[in-house]
Amino acid sequence: MNSEDSLINLALVSPMAEVYSETFIKAQKELLPFNVYYYSGGNKPKVLEGQGDIINNNDPLKLAFYLKKKLTKGEENWHDYRLGQSFRSNKIDCVLAQYGPTGAAMLPVCQALKLPLIVHFHGYDASVHEVLEKYEKGYRAMFHYATRIIAVSGAMYQNLLNLGCPEDKLVLNTYGPNDAFLEVIPSLDGEHFIGIGRFTDKKAPYYTILAFSKVLKHHPNARLTIAGDGQLLNACNNLVKTLHIEDAVSLPGKITPAEFQELLKNATAFVQHSVIAENGDSEGTPLAVLESSAAGLPVISTKHAGIPDVIIDEETGYLVDEHDVDGMARAMLKVLEDIDAAKKMGEAGKQRIKTDFSMEKYIRRLTEEISIAIDK
């Protein structure tokens, strides 16, 4: 946390207790030029990093609070009261809430303290049917009060408009990858496809495996690595065994960003077959797509959510329709059979990230919106 008294005091609020579980939150925490107070532990946070628990149910003041509430017929609850106390004691100037449900939960406290509220959407929070139904009223109230709503893709921007967010409050600000990925120089030699991400319905890793199994019929020396874990990992391991392609496919589980960068150095292309899940879950803009393009690899993916915002079909990679396994296989074959074209796509993608989707640009725009919110 920066110590300059003149800086803005920003409450960065996230449901995750561990900031490093989400790369974009880590980047905000470290790069925003403010005194950042990191609140976590649920949509309505329970912990302030460096200061400990906000909520203590054994606090002797809790009884006095509820007696006063009963006498005055107040509506404020103990959690909001304690959170408000924390904001006041730390002289918070603005609240940046990660995910829509967190923003809705923070609304009463921000209203009570007249604090500007910025809500950063990321994916499921603007697409999953159950979430949208549960928070319909909360989102409407939040849209009315919030100073800014951040969307990370054109598709998400339109979804939020459809949900009732005023367009003058909406800001499209796509993530930027860590600059370390721009330093990667891939060889594009060999026949190695790389993927990474949670094994969830919207990532559809089984489609990538099925497409790759078709590629193997033409290129038996090709290899596929998909890193990450999740509920579909075991099913994908079973699929690999059923297809008898264990020698060609590696599913190593979680890896570090540094390990991912090493894999990219020796890869031919990045692959990810994102789809809209049955429950409506959709990507924002997948960070791995940005990172791989920044590293100079052609990206083979789908026309889904924010992916077409970043990847230009036949210029920085290949995009196919969702669920088009044959189309993905053909795209993978194109890369293997014209390495010179693949290298040109990778170089064009790296330049596009530098120009349009850098981390510096993402943080600068977010900084501007926070500053504007406080000045209003």
Disulfide bonds with the S-S distance in Angstrom:
none
